[in-house]
Amino acid sequence: MQITFPLNARPVLGQNQLLASLSSEAKRRIVPSLERVSFALGEVVYEAGDAERFVYFPNDCILSLLYVMENGKSTEISVIGNDGILGTTALLGEGLSWSQAVVQNAGSAYRMPGPVLQEELHRHSELRWLTLRYMQSAMAQTAQVAACNRHHSIAQQLCRKLLFSLDRVAGDELTLTQEVIANTLGVRREGVTEAAGMLREMGAIDYRRGRIKVLDRARLEQLSCECYAALNSESKRILPCEIAPAAAHESSCATARSRPSSAGSRLPESTLLSYSQAARLRRTGTGPVAR
């Protein structure tokens, strides 16, 4: 359920990176039209076919865009965090949502009526330029995720998703259940359970009661496919330096851009398979790696 906060309780504008990067003049124009809302984990913001009356600028929440098939199965096509905006059809005119928007990580966002933002984009170029750049980045993300879902293993997809989500929250912990991950990746829960168990045995993550804590980010980057590095590189190319999401361990945008890609040190998929097989042998108590 969305909870609207009184305007006098609104925090200082700046958590959403798109809004934070605006000039003081642009902020002065749009702040009166913003209201802060709180989202709970699993809350549906839009259903496919809904009219998008509002646009949302996430602060510390993460929103997942899902394409839901007629049989109820779904797959994630995009993730929106504090570097982005939800409600692109409202930006382009009176439109209907073509996907389901679900809260992946609970938190807050600013919302604004679609017509108000359309007027701002029509009259002033600053936010229009940022929005168009973000939409280009979002389209690149959708294309990369589609390729990842088709060609990479569940373990690699899980690493990519955890890293991508981790870049959009403070700290090293995510509120994610294995069922939610399975739904967003469009795979069976058993596959996610096996992959998550492998990562825990390797000391990369720990999880309990719907929370995943990243213990070794470098290991996750090694185990991930090339899609995570590609998504980060594209975001930094398209978006201004202040907006492109930075990894938690990166101290500055300049450092992030000069740092070599971790893709060269990524472990091959055959290694992932061997780890998975070893984990299975440990569980069944058979083979030379049994405890």
C-alpha positions as CSV (number, residue, x, y, z in Angstrom):
1,M,0.0,0.0,0.0
2,Q,1.3,3.4,-0.9
3,I,1.6,5.8,2.1
4,T,1.7,9.5,1.2
5,F,3.8,11.6,3.6
6,P,2.8,15.2,4.4
7,L,4.8,17.7,2.4
8,N,6.3,19.2,5.6
9,A,7.7,15.7,6.4
10,R,9.3,15.4,3.0
11,P,13.1,14.8,3.3
12,V,15.6,16.9,1.6
13,L,15.5,16.3,-2.1
14,G,18.5,14.4,-3.3
15,Q,18.1,10.6,-2.8
16,N,17.0,10.0,-6.4
17,Q,20.0,10.7,-8.6
18,L,18.0,12.1,-11.5
19,L,16.4,14.7,-9.2
20,A,19.6,15.4,-7.3
21,S,21.5,16.3,-10.4
22,L,19.0,19.0,-11.4
23,S,19.8,22.7,-11.0
24,S,18.4,24.7,-8.1
25,E,16.0,26.5,-10.5
26,A,14.7,23.2,-11.9
27,K,14.2,21.8,-8.4
28,R,12.3,24.9,-7.3
29,R,9.8,24.4,-10.2
30,I,9.1,20.7,-9.6
31,V,9.4,20.3,-5.8
32,P,5.8,21.6,-5.1
33,S,4.5,18.8,-7.4
34,L,6.4,16.0,-5.7
35,E,5.1,13.8,-2.8
36,R,6.9,11.1,-1.0
37,V,5.3,7.6,-0.9
38,S,6.4,4.4,0.8
39,F,6.3,1.0,-0.9
40,A,6.2,-2.4,0.8
41,L,8.0,-5.5,-0.5
42,G,6.0,-7.2,-3.2
43,E,3.6,-4.3,-3.7
44,V,2.3,-4.0,-7.3
45,V,2.7,-0.4,-8.4
46,Y,1.3,-0.9,-11.9
47,E,-0.4,-3.9,-13.6
48,A,-0.1,-4.4,-17.3
49,G,-2.8,-2.4,-19.0
50,D,-3.1,0.2,-16.1
51,A,-3.1,3.8,-17.0
52,E,0.1,5.4,-15.6
53,R,-1.2,8.5,-13.9
54,F,2.0,9.1,-12.0
55,V,5.7,8.9,-12.6
56,Y,7.9,7.7,-9.8
57,F,11.5,8.6,-8.8
58,P,12.8,5.8,-6.5
59,N,14.9,6.8,-3.5
60,D,15.9,3.7,-1.6
61,C,13.4,1.3,-3.1
62,I,14.0,-1.0,-6.1
63,L,11.2,-1.5,-8.7
64,S,11.1,-4.5,-11.0
65,L,9.4,-4.5,-14.4
66,L,8.0,-7.9,-15.2
67,Y,6.4,-9.3,-18.4
68,V,3.6,-11.7,-17.3
69,M,2.5,-14.4,-19.7
70,E,-1.1,-15.7,-20.0
71,N,-0.2,-18.8,-17.9
72,G,1.0,-16.6,-15.1
73,K,4.7,-17.1,-15.6
74,S,6.8,-13.9,-15.6
75,T,10.3,-12.7,-16.3
76,E,12.1,-9.5,-15.4
77,I,12.9,-7.1,-18.2
78,S,14.2,-4.1,-16.3
79,V,15.1,-2.9,-12.8
80,I,14.6,0.7,-11.7
81,G,16.5,2.1,-8.7
82,N,17.5,5.5,-7.5
83,D,19.2,6.2,-10.8
84,G,15.9,6.1,-12.7
85,I,12.2,6.8,-13.2
86,L,9.1,4.6,-13.5
87,G,6.2,5.7,-15.8
88,T,7.6,6.2,-19.2
89,T,4.3,5.9,-21.0
90,A,3.0,8.8,-18.9
91,L,5.9,10.8,-20.1
92,L,5.0,10.1,-23.7
93,G,1.3,10.9,-23.4
94,E,-1.8,9.1,-22.3
95,G,-0.6,5.5,-22.3
96,L,-1.1,2.2,-20.7
97,S,1.5,0.2,-18.8
98,W,2.9,-2.6,-20.9
99,S,4.4,-4.5,-18.0
100,Q,3.8,-5.2,-14.3
101,A,5.8,-3.0,-11.9
102,V,6.5,-4.7,-8.6
103,V,8.5,-3.5,-5.5
104,Q,11.6,-5.7,-5.3
105,N,13.1,-3.8,-2.3
106,A,10.9,-1.9,0.1
107,G,11.5,1.8,0.5
108,S,10.4,5.3,-0.6
109,A,10.0,7.2,-3.9
110,Y,8.8,10.6,-5.0
111,R,5.8,10.7,-7.3
112,M,4.5,13.4,-9.6
113,P,1.4,13.5,-11.8
114,G,2.2,12.6,-15.3
115,P,0.8,15.8,-16.9
116,V,2.9,18.0,-14.5
117,L,6.1,16.3,-15.7
118,Q,5.0,16.4,-19.3
119,E,4.6,20.2,-18.9
120,E,8.1,20.5,-17.4
121,L,9.6,18.4,-20.2
122,H,7.9,20.5,-22.8
123,R,8.9,23.9,-21.4
124,H,12.4,23.2,-20.1
125,S,15.3,21.1,-21.5
126,E,17.2,20.1,-18.4
127,L,15.0,17.3,-17.1
128,R,14.0,16.4,-20.6
129,W,17.6,15.7,-21.5
130,L,18.2,13.6,-18.4
131,T,15.0,11.7,-18.9
132,L,15.8,10.8,-22.5
133,R,19.3,9.7,-21.6
134,Y,17.8,7.5,-18.9
135,M,15.3,6.0,-21.2
136,Q,18.1,5.1,-23.6
137,S,20.0,3.4,-20.8
138,A,16.8,1.5,-19.8
139,M,16.3,0.2,-23.3
140,A,19.9,-1.0,-23.3
141,Q,19.3,-2.8,-20.0
142,T,16.2,-4.6,-21.4
143,A,18.1,-5.8,-24.4
144,Q,21.0,-7.1,-22.3
145,V,18.8,-8.8,-19.8
146,A,16.9,-10.6,-22.7
147,A,20.2,-12.0,-24.0
148,C,21.4,-12.9,-20.5
149,N,18.2,-14.8,-19.8
150,R,18.6,-16.8,-23.0
151,H,22.3,-17.7,-23.0
152,H,23.6,-17.7,-19.4
153,S,23.2,-20.1,-16.5
154,I,20.9,-19.5,-13.6
155,A,24.0,-19.0,-11.3
156,Q,25.4,-16.3,-13.6
157,Q,22.0,-14.6,-13.9
158,L,21.6,-14.7,-10.1
159,C,25.0,-13.0,-9.7
160,R,24.2,-10.4,-12.2
161,K,20.9,-9.7,-10.5
162,L,22.4,-9.4,-7.1
163,L,25.1,-7.1,-8.2
164,F,22.7,-4.9,-10.2
165,S,20.4,-4.6,-7.2
166,L,23.2,-4.0,-4.8
167,D,24.3,-1.0,-6.8
168,R,20.9,0.6,-6.1
169,V,20.7,0.3,-2.3
170,A,22.8,1.4,0.6
171,G,24.7,-1.3,2.3
172,D,25.3,-4.9,1.4
173,E,21.9,-6.5,2.2
174,L,18.9,-7.1,-0.1
175,T,15.4,-8.0,0.8
176,L,14.8,-10.8,-1.7
177,T,13.2,-14.2,-1.4
178,Q,14.2,-17.1,-3.6
179,E,10.6,-17.2,-4.9
180,V,10.8,-13.5,-6.0
181,I,14.2,-14.2,-7.7
182,A,12.8,-17.2,-9.5
183,N,9.8,-15.2,-10.7
184,T,11.9,-12.3,-12.0
185,L,14.4,-14.6,-13.7
186,G,11.6,-16.7,-15.2
187,V,13.1,-20.0,-13.8
188,R,12.1,-22.7,-11.4
189,R,12.7,-22.0,-7.7
190,E,14.7,-25.2,-7.4
191,G,17.3,-23.8,-9.8
192,V,17.6,-20.6,-7.7
193,T,17.8,-22.6,-4.5
194,E,20.7,-24.6,-5.9
195,A,22.5,-21.5,-7.3
196,A,22.1,-19.6,-4.0
197,G,23.3,-22.6,-2.1
198,M,26.4,-22.8,-4.2
199,L,27.1,-19.1,-3.6
200,R,26.7,-19.5,0.1
201,E,29.0,-22.5,0.2
202,M,31.6,-20.4,-1.6
203,G,31.3,-17.6,1.0
204,A,29.9,-15.1,-1.5
205,I,26.5,-14.6,0.2
206,D,24.5,-15.5,3.2
207,Y,20.7,-15.6,3.3
208,R,17.9,-16.2,5.7
209,R,14.2,-15.2,6.1
210,G,14.0,-13.4,2.8
211,R,17.2,-11.4,3.2
212,I,20.4,-11.9,1.2
213,K,23.7,-10.4,2.6
214,V,26.6,-10.1,0.1
215,L,29.8,-11.2,1.9
216,D,32.2,-11.2,-1.0
217,R,31.3,-8.8,-3.8
218,A,34.5,-9.5,-5.8
219,R,33.6,-13.2,-5.9
220,L,30.1,-12.4,-7.3
221,E,31.7,-10.3,-10.0
222,Q,34.0,-13.2,-10.9
223,L,31.1,-15.6,-11.1
224,S,28.8,-13.3,-13.0
225,C,28.5,-13.3,-16.8
226,E,29.7,-10.4,-18.9
227,C,26.2,-8.8,-18.7
228,Y,26.8,-7.0,-15.4
229,A,30.0,-5.3,-16.7
230,A,28.3,-4.5,-20.0
231,L,25.3,-2.9,-18.2
232,N,27.5,-0.8,-16.0
233,S,29.7,0.3,-18.9
234,E,26.6,1.4,-20.9
235,S,25.1,3.3,-18.0
236,K,28.3,5.2,-17.5
237,R,28.5,5.9,-21.2
238,I,25.0,7.2,-21.6
239,L,24.2,8.8,-18.3
240,P,26.1,11.8,-16.7
241,C,28.8,10.8,-14.3
242,E,26.8,11.9,-11.3
243,I,23.8,9.6,-12.2
244,A,25.4,6.4,-13.5
245,P,25.2,3.8,-10.7
246,A,28.5,3.1,-9.0
247,A,29.5,-0.1,-7.3
248,A,29.4,0.1,-3.5
249,H,33.2,-0.3,-3.3
250,E,33.9,2.5,-5.8
251,S,34.8,5.7,-4.1
252,S,34.3,8.1,-7.0
253,C,33.0,8.2,-10.6
254,A,36.5,8.9,-11.9
255,T,37.8,5.8,-10.1
256,A,35.0,3.7,-11.5
257,R,35.8,4.8,-15.1
258,S,39.5,4.2,-14.8
259,R,39.2,0.8,-13.2
260,P,39.7,-2.2,-15.5
261,S,36.7,-4.3,-16.2
262,S,36.4,-7.5,-14.0
263,A,35.2,-9.4,-17.1
264,G,38.7,-10.6,-17.7
265,S,38.9,-12.4,-14.3
266,R,35.5,-14.0,-14.6
267,L,35.4,-17.7,-13.9
268,P,34.3,-19.8,-16.9
269,E,30.9,-21.5,-16.9
270,S,32.6,-24.9,-16.6
271,T,33.8,-23.8,-13.2
272,L,30.3,-22.8,-12.2
273,L,29.1,-26.2,-13.2
274,S,31.8,-28.0,-11.2
275,Y,30.9,-25.9,-8.1
276,S,27.3,-26.8,-8.6
277,Q,28.1,-30.5,-9.0
278,A,30.3,-30.4,-5.9
279,A,27.5,-28.8,-3.9
280,R,25.0,-31.5,-5.0
281,L,27.5,-34.2,-4.1
282,R,27.9,-32.7,-0.6
283,R,24.1,-32.6,-0.1
284,T,23.6,-36.2,-1.2
285,G,26.7,-37.5,0.7
286,T,28.2,-39.2,-2.3
287,G,31.5,-38.9,-4.2
288,P,35.0,-37.8,-3.2
289,V,33.9,-34.4,-1.9
290,A,31.3,-35.7,0.5
291,R,31.7,-34.7,4.1
